[in-house]
């Protein structure tokens, strides 16, 4: 009886250790890059909206005095527009690939596909790694979806009220997915 209890206890310890290791750690480079790519893509999309466009927010009920309480806010940073952008942002991760800096050998994910209004092409394609392995854009899409799901409210809140340093605030301070340094535009 005692040996059966001991074996059962040992089995539980082994199973719990296996389940902890099966969860694994998040790939720091992947998740940091996904967070920064989200910020970059949302920032770009917001800049594409005409600043004169507005949206009505507020209640559409009549007040006792017969008036309606609503207000106009800029469309680009409205919660409605930001929610729509978040629904599509992870599709843009296919424009990113695993990149190894030729000088520092530092790994990250960078945008390789130029945008419509970006006339400069990236000349260092040999430093990008394309493929179906764990460092593919599919992994970045999954990481993006995870970040958006976990931090959706924070992302919307930061973009609704902030215009500067969103990447540092979201990716370093709020989520802790990145170290405190923020790369220059184009380096994610």
Backbone as CSV, one residue per row, in Angstrom:
resi,resn,N_x,N_y,N_z,CA_x,CA_y,CA_z,C_x,C_y,C_z
1,UNK,0.830,-1.195,0.000,0.000,0.000,0.000,0.871,1.253,0.000
2,UNK,1.879,1.271,0.860,2.769,2.426,0.945,3.539,2.614,-0.355
3,UNK,3.969,1.502,-0.980,4.713,1.618,-2.235,3.803,2.112,-3.353
4,UNK,2.532,1.750,-3.334,1.586,2.216,-4.339,1.368,3.717,-4.198
5,UNK,1.230,4.179,-2.960,1.056,5.609,-2.704,2.308,6.367,-3.124
6,UNK,3.489,5.795,-2.840,4.749,6.429,-3.214,4.869,6.523,-4.740
7,UNK,4.516,5.442,-5.440,4.570,5.460,-6.910,3.582,6.477,-7.484
8,UNK,2.391,6.516,-6.904,1.384,7.463,-7.361,1.860,8.898,-7.135
9,UNK,2.467,9.147,-5.981,3.010,10.478,-5.685,4.122,10.852,-6.650
10,UNK,5.008,9.889,-6.930,6.109,10.121,-7.867,5.569,10.389,-9.268
11,UNK,4.538,9.656,-9.666,3.924,9.851,-10.961,3.321,11.252,-11.071
12,UNK,2.675,11.712,-10.017,2.100,13.058,-10.019,3.179,14.126,-10.135
13,UNK,4.295,13.945,-9.466,5.403,14.896,-9.544,5.961,14.950,-10.967
14,UNK,6.145,13.773,-11.567,6.671,13.712,-12.942,5.689,14.355,-13.909
15,UNK,4.408,14.060,-13.777,3.401,14.638,-14.669,3.320,16.152,-14.527
16,UNK,3.400,16.652,-13.313,3.340,18.103,-13.140,4.584,18.770,-13.702
17,UNK,5.737,18.141,-13.573,6.960,18.695,-14.152,6.876,18.706,-15.673
18,UNK,6.313,17.648,-16.233,6.161,17.589,-17.696,5.192,18.649,-18.189
19,UNK,4.114,18.875,-17.468,3.138,19.867,-17.922,3.720,21.269,-17.829
20,UNK,4.555,21.536,-16.841,5.194,22.846,-16.738,6.169,23.057,-17.881
21,UNK,6.936,22.040,-18.227,7.894,22.204,-19.315,7.196,22.217,-20.669
22,UNK,6.027,21.596,-20.769,5.298,21.586,-22.032,4.730,22.968,-22.350
23,UNK,4.393,23.740,-21.299,3.905,25.092,-21.522,4.979,25.931,-22.189
24,UNK,6.200,25.776,-21.750,7.325,26.472,-22.355,7.293,27.964,-22.114
25,UNK,8.363,28.597,-22.524,8.473,30.043,-22.412,8.167,30.661,-23.758
26,UNK,7.697,31.890,-23.709,7.487,32.628,-24.938,8.844,33.002,-25.501
27,UNK,8.992,32.877,-26.801,10.205,33.298,-27.486,10.271,34.823,-27.391
28,UNK,11.238,35.339,-26.656,11.334,36.770,-26.381,11.476,37.591,-27.664
29,UNK,12.297,37.142,-28.591,12.495,37.867,-29.848,11.197,37.892,-30.643
30,UNK,10.534,36.758,-30.729,9.296,36.640,-31.490,8.204,37.548,-30.930
31,UNK,7.963,37.490,-29.627,6.875,38.257,-29.029,7.179,39.745,-28.963
32,UNK,8.417,40.103,-28.721,8.803,41.510,-28.746,8.630,42.059,-30.160
33,UNK,9.089,41.310,-31.147,8.947,41.739,-32.540,7.476,41.853,-32.930
34,UNK,6.660,40.922,-32.482,5.223,40.977,-32.785,4.602,42.231,-32.186
35,UNK,4.947,42.540,-30.962,4.408,43.726,-30.306,4.821,44.986,-31.059
36,UNK,6.087,45.074,-31.409,6.573,46.257,-32.128,5.967,46.347,-33.529
37,UNK,5.765,45.203,-34.171,5.144,45.199,-35.490,3.689,45.666,-35.399
38,UNK,2.984,45.264,-34.366,1.604,45.712,-34.152,1.569,47.227,-34.041
39,UNK,2.456,47.772,-33.229,2.503,49.224,-33.047,2.833,49.918,-34.363
40,UNK,3.808,49.388,-35.086,4.206,49.997,-36.355,3.063,49.960,-37.367
41,UNK,2.399,48.828,-37.484,1.307,48.693,-38.450,0.114,49.569,-38.077
42,UNK,-0.226,49.621,-36.793,-1.341,50.470,-36.371,-1.009,51.941,-36.567
43,UNK,0.215,52.329,-36.245,0.634,53.719,-36.431,0.547,54.112,-37.902
44,UNK,1.011,53.230,-38.758,0.954,53.494,-40.195,-0.497,53.625,-40.655
45,UNK,-1.351,52.712,-40.231,-2.765,52.742,-40.635,-3.468,54.003,-40.144
46,UNK,-3.143,54.436,-38.941,-3.744,55.651,-38.384,-3.325,56.862,-39.213
47,UNK,-2.074,56.905,-39.626,-1.581,58.033,-40.423,-2.235,58.092,-41.802
48,UNK,-2.772,56.982,-42.280,-3.397,56.938,-43.596,-4.810,57.518,-43.600
49,UNK,-5.388,57.740,-42.414,-6.755,58.246,-42.311,-6.735,59.771,-42.387
50,UNK,-7.658,60.307,-43.158,-7.797,61.757,-43.276,-8.087,62.336,-41.890
51,UNK,-7.247,63.257,-41.402,-7.448,63.805,-40.051,-8.751,64.593,-39.905
52,UNK,-9.368,64.954,-41.011,-10.626,65.699,-40.944,-11.826,64.790,-40.709
53,UNK,-11.662,63.486,-40.933,-12.778,62.553,-40.749,-13.074,62.397,-39.263
54,UNK,-14.353,62.438,-38.941,-14.786,62.272,-37.554,-15.867,61.214,-37.484
55,UNK,-16.138,60.792,-36.260,-17.183,59.809,-36.005,-17.978,60.288,-34.790
56,UNK,-19.287,60.065,-34.824,-20.126,60.423,-33.681,-20.032,59.326,-32.634
57,UNK,-19.808,59.728,-31.410,-19.834,58.782,-30.294,-20.782,59.314,-29.238
58,UNK,-21.165,58.464,-28.362,-22.057,58.876,-27.293,-23.388,58.174,-27.420
59,UNK,-24.316,58.629,-26.649,-25.636,58.024,-26.598,-26.512,58.580,-27.709
60,UNK,-27.354,57.723,-28.248,-28.302,58.167,-29.256,-29.709,58.265,-28.667
61,UNK,-29.784,58.346,-27.353,-31.070,58.511,-26.670,-31.362,59.997,-26.501
62,UNK,-32.619,60.287,-26.448,-33.013,61.671,-26.202,-32.967,61.963,-24.719
63,UNK,-32.432,63.111,-24.382,-32.448,63.584,-23.001,-33.847,64.111,-22.697
64,UNK,-34.184,64.279,-21.408,-35.516,64.798,-21.059,-35.831,66.137,-21.725
65,UNK,-34.813,66.934,-22.008,-35.064,68.232,-22.640,-35.176,68.126,-24.162
66,UNK,-35.101,66.897,-24.718,-35.251,66.696,-26.149,-33.943,66.731,-26.926
67,UNK,-32.843,66.998,-26.253,-31.545,67.038,-26.929,-30.914,65.646,-26.910
68,UNK,-29.928,65.473,-27.753,-29.217,64.206,-27.815,-27.764,64.466,-27.431
69,UNK,-27.226,63.590,-26.576,-25.836,63.768,-26.142,-24.944,62.896,-27.020
70,UNK,-24.249,63.529,-27.928,-23.246,62.839,-28.716,-22.147,63.843,-29.044
71,UNK,-21.027,63.332,-29.423,-19.925,64.211,-29.775,-19.145,63.607,-30.925
72,UNK,-18.444,64.448,-31.633,-17.628,63.999,-32.755,-16.185,63.906,-32.279
73,UNK,-15.550,62.801,-32.655,-14.134,62.615,-32.345,-13.431,62.227,-33.639
74,UNK,-12.127,62.466,-33.723,-11.402,62.059,-34.929,-11.528,60.552,-35.148
75,UNK,-11.830,60.161,-36.374,-12.010,58.752,-36.706,-10.754,57.936,-36.447
76,UNK,-9.596,58.466,-36.809,-8.344,57.710,-36.762,-8.070,57.102,-35.396
77,UNK,-8.364,57.810,-34.335,-8.063,57.318,-32.991,-9.318,56.968,-32.195
78,UNK,-10.418,56.753,-32.888,-11.647,56.357,-32.200,-11.561,54.872,-31.844
79,UNK,-12.245,54.489,-30.811,-12.245,53.094,-30.373,-12.792,52.177,-31.466
80,UNK,-13.793,52.643,-32.182,-14.387,51.857,-33.265,-13.353,51.575,-34.353
81,UNK,-12.670,52.611,-34.791,-11.683,52.452,-35.856,-10.511,51.598,-35.378
82,UNK,-10.035,51.826,-34.170,-8.910,51.048,-33.637,-9.273,49.566,-33.515
83,UNK,-10.502,49.281,-33.133,-10.951,47.892,-33.039,-10.944,47.239,-34.419
84,UNK,-11.389,47.966,-35.433,-11.361,47.441,-36.800,-9.929,47.176,-37.259
85,UNK,-9.022,48.102,-36.943,-7.616,47.926,-37.325,-7.007,46.709,-36.632
86,UNK,-7.348,46.518,-35.361,-6.806,45.376,-34.610,-7.264,44.045,-35.191
87,UNK,-8.464,44.021,-35.738,-8.974,42.779,-36.331,-8.150,42.346,-37.535
88,UNK,-7.505,43.277,-38.208,-6.759,42.984,-39.429,-5.244,43.027,-39.273
89,UNK,-4.748,43.551,-38.156,-3.312,43.822,-38.041,-2.450,42.567,-38.163
90,UNK,-2.893,41.454,-37.675,-2.062,40.241,-37.710,-1.917,39.677,-39.121
91,UNK,-2.832,40.023,-40.024,-2.684,39.610,-41.419,-1.456,40.252,-42.057
92,UNK,-1.041,41.384,-41.524,0.109,42.106,-42.078,1.443,41.517,-41.633
93,UNK,1.406,40.556,-40.734,2.654,39.939,-40.264,3.313,39.095,-41.350
94,UNK,2.573,38.793,-42.401,3.153,38.056,-43.527,4.145,38.914,-44.310
95,UNK,4.151,40.220,-44.049,5.106,41.127,-44.685,6.404,41.237,-43.892
96,UNK,6.537,40.426,-42.866,7.716,40.432,-41.997,8.428,39.089,-42.117
97,UNK,9.717,39.110,-41.844,10.485,37.867,-41.849,11.570,37.949,-40.790
98,UNK,12.065,36.797,-40.437,13.148,36.700,-39.460,14.393,37.346,-40.062
99,UNK,15.040,38.184,-39.296,16.179,38.951,-39.789,17.341,38.803,-38.819
100,UNK,18.518,38.598,-39.359,19.733,38.531,-38.544,20.631,39.684,-38.967
101,UNK,20.913,40.572,-38.028,21.773,41.714,-38.310,23.166,41.204,-38.676
102,UNK,23.692,41.627,-39.826,24.987,41.093,-40.267,26.155,41.504,-39.365
103,UNK,26.031,42.602,-38.659,27.119,43.068,-37.795,27.037,42.519,-36.385
104,UNK,25.855,42.643,-35.778,25.706,42.246,-34.375,25.224,40.808,-34.204
105,UNK,24.725,40.215,-35.284,24.127,38.866,-35.263,22.866,38.818,-34.410
106,UNK,22.329,39.992,-34.075,21.102,40.067,-33.294,19.927,39.669,-34.174
107,UNK,19.034,38.862,-33.618,17.875,38.368,-34.361,16.649,39.209,-34.027
108,UNK,15.818,39.411,-35.033,14.559,40.119,-34.857,13.684,39.796,-36.066
109,UNK,12.518,40.376,-36.098,11.643,40.270,-37.261,11.512,41.676,-37.812
110,UNK,11.720,41.802,-39.110,11.629,43.097,-39.766,10.688,43.006,-40.949
111,UNK,10.146,44.136,-41.280,9.282,44.227,-42.459,10.182,44.171,-43.690
112,UNK,9.915,43.241,-44.573,10.698,43.141,-45.801,9.934,43.699,-46.989
113,UNK,8.613,43.740,-46.887,7.781,44.200,-47.993,7.554,45.703,-47.868
114,UNK,7.934,46.456,-48.898,7.695,47.903,-48.837,6.204,48.202,-48.919
115,UNK,5.820,49.288,-48.288,4.421,49.722,-48.365,4.217,50.489,-49.665
116,UNK,2.965,50.713,-50.010,2.634,51.379,-51.274,3.341,52.713,-51.446
117,UNK,3.419,53.494,-50.377,4.025,54.816,-50.481,5.513,54.821,-50.122
118,UNK,6.078,53.655,-49.876,7.490,53.536,-49.511,8.306,53.224,-50.762
119,UNK,9.009,54.202,-51.242,9.768,54.026,-52.484,11.125,53.369,-52.246
120,UNK,11.571,53.318,-51.002,12.864,52.694,-50.717,12.681,51.193,-50.531
121,UNK,13.517,50.440,-51.158,13.470,48.978,-51.034,14.591,48.540,-50.101
122,UNK,14.371,47.459,-49.418,15.398,46.942,-48.529,16.442,46.213,-49.369
123,UNK,17.689,46.593,-49.191,18.758,46.044,-50.024,19.383,44.792,-49.426
124,UNK,19.080,44.470,-48.207,19.776,43.361,-47.546,18.911,42.113,-47.395
125,UNK,18.298,41.672,-48.482,17.455,40.475,-48.431,18.231,39.240,-47.993
126,UNK,19.544,39.237,-48.202,20.320,38.058,-47.812,20.337,37.853,-46.294
127,UNK,19.961,38.863,-45.527,19.934,38.732,-44.074,18.560,38.326,-43.543
128,UNK,17.600,38.202,-44.437,16.279,37.715,-44.050,16.252,36.206,-44.196
129,UNK,15.500,35.573,-43.324,15.351,34.125,-43.398,13.881,33.816,-43.654
130,UNK,13.609,33.265,-44.822,12.248,32.915,-45.205,12.109,31.403,-45.115
131,UNK,10.939,30.930,-44.788,10.723,29.488,-44.742,9.552,29.136,-43.861
132,UNK,9.402,27.837,-43.626,8.277,27.337,-42.846,8.668,26.901,-41.438
133,UNK,9.887,27.161,-41.032,10.360,26.722,-39.726,9.776,27.547,-38.596
134,UNK,10.327,27.365,-37.392,9.817,28.084,-36.226,10.048,29.593,-36.318
135,UNK,10.874,30.026,-37.255,11.150,31.455,-37.402,10.418,32.041,-38.609
136,UNK,9.326,31.416,-39.020,8.568,31.871,-40.183,7.587,32.971,-39.791
137,UNK,6.996,33.583,-40.802,6.004,34.617,-40.530,4.753,34.013,-39.884
138,UNK,4.525,32.708,-40.063,3.389,32.053,-39.407,3.531,32.139,-37.890
139,UNK,4.756,31.993,-37.405,5.002,32.122,-35.967,4.725,33.546,-35.508
140,UNK,5.091,34.508,-36.350,4.852,35.912,-36.012,3.359,36.213,-36.013
141,UNK,2.622,35.628,-36.930,1.165,35.803,-36.960,0.556,35.265,-35.667
142,UNK,0.982,34.079,-35.254,0.468,33.486,-34.010,0.814,34.369,-32.809
143,UNK,2.052,34.847,-32.745,2.466,35.714,-31.638,1.653,37.005,-31.648
144,UNK,1.423,37.554,-32.836,0.615,38.765,-32.968,-0.789,38.532,-32.418
145,UNK,-1.400,37.438,-32.816,-2.750,37.128,-32.344,-2.783,36.984,-30.825
146,UNK,-1.748,36.385,-30.262,-1.676,36.218,-28.807,-1.557,37.571,-28.110
147,UNK,-0.700,38.442,-28.649,-0.501,39.768,-28.051,-1.780,40.586,-28.153
148,UNK,-2.416,40.572,-29.321,-3.661,41.328,-29.503,-4.740,40.820,-28.550
149,UNK,-4.856,39.511,-28.439,-5.871,38.938,-27.546,-5.625,39.329,-26.089
150,UNK,-4.386,39.256,-25.670,-4.066,39.523,-24.267,-4.087,41.013,-23.919
151,UNK,-3.704,41.878,-24.862,-3.545,43.295,-24.540,-4.451,44.210,-25.366
152,UNK,-5.543,43.695,-25.883,-6.424,44.479,-26.750,-6.870,45.784,-26.101
153,UNK,-7.342,45.727,-24.875,-7.822,46.939,-24.202,-6.701,47.960,-24.029
154,UNK,-5.525,47.494,-23.649,-4.390,48.391,-23.460,-3.942,49.011,-24.779
155,UNK,-3.949,48.215,-25.855,-3.553,48.718,-27.172,-4.511,49.837,-27.593
156,UNK,-5.800,49.573,-27.490,-6.791,50.575,-27.884,-6.653,51.821,-27.022
157,UNK,-6.495,51.643,-25.735,-6.358,52.778,-24.827,-5.132,53.627,-25.153
158,UNK,-3.996,52.984,-25.380,-2.780,53.729,-25.691,-2.900,54.483,-27.012
159,UNK,-3.433,53.842,-28.034,-3.549,54.510,-29.331,-4.631,55.582,-29.331
160,UNK,-5.652,55.428,-28.508,-6.715,56.427,-28.451,-6.222,57.731,-27.834
161,UNK,-5.281,57.648,-26.909,-4.849,58.861,-26.213,-3.404,59.253,-26.453
162,UNK,-2.589,58.370,-26.999,-1.156,58.646,-27.158,-0.775,58.696,-28.629
163,UNK,0.201,59.492,-28.911,0.745,59.506,-30.261,2.241,59.207,-30.243
164,UNK,2.875,59.398,-29.108,4.327,59.225,-29.005,4.685,58.061,-28.091
165,UNK,5.721,57.364,-28.458,6.336,56.318,-27.630,5.384,55.177,-27.277
166,UNK,4.437,54.878,-28.151,3.484,53.800,-27.885,4.209,52.456,-27.827
167,UNK,5.197,52.251,-28.699,5.930,50.983,-28.709,6.612,50.751,-27.376
168,UNK,7.263,51.760,-26.850,7.946,51.603,-25.559,6.947,51.348,-24.442
169,UNK,5.857,52.109,-24.441,4.869,51.959,-23.372,4.192,50.592,-23.419
170,UNK,3.763,50.177,-24.623,3.060,48.901,-24.734,4.001,47.714,-24.591
171,UNK,5.071,47.723,-25.350,5.924,46.538,-25.444,6.888,46.381,-24.279
172,UNK,7.255,47.474,-23.632,8.176,47.378,-22.499,7.461,47.550,-21.164
173,UNK,6.752,48.651,-21.019,6.154,48.974,-19.722,4.898,48.160,-19.410
174,UNK,3.959,48.103,-20.345,2.678,47.442,-20.085,2.798,45.923,-20.143
175,UNK,3.340,45.411,-21.240,3.367,43.960,-21.432,4.654,43.303,-20.946
176,UNK,5.757,44.050,-20.920,7.041,43.468,-20.543,7.602,42.515,-21.592
177,UNK,7.107,42.598,-22.818,7.564,41.691,-23.870,8.926,42.077,-24.434
178,UNK,9.319,43.333,-24.271,10.595,43.817,-24.806,11.413,44.459,-23.692
179,UNK,12.697,44.517,-23.937,13.551,45.306,-23.052,13.239,46.763,-23.311
180,UNK,13.684,47.643,-22.469,13.273,49.050,-22.502,13.747,49.848,-23.707
181,UNK,14.622,49.331,-24.548,15.074,50.111,-25.695,14.150,49.899,-26.875
182,UNK,13.876,50.964,-27.596,13.001,50.903,-28.753,13.833,51.144,-30.000
183,UNK,13.735,50.261,-30.989,14.520,50.437,-32.210,13.975,51.549,-33.075
184,UNK,14.785,51.972,-34.017,14.325,52.975,-34.953,13.283,52.379,-35.880
185,UNK,12.543,53.235,-36.584,11.482,52.771,-37.480,12.058,51.784,-38.501
186,UNK,11.345,50.717,-38.730,11.785,49.721,-39.700,12.512,48.568,-39.059
187,UNK,12.997,48.751,-37.841,13.669,47.660,-37.132,12.746,47.189,-36.046
188,UNK,12.246,46.002,-36.169,11.312,45.473,-35.178,11.868,44.245,-34.510
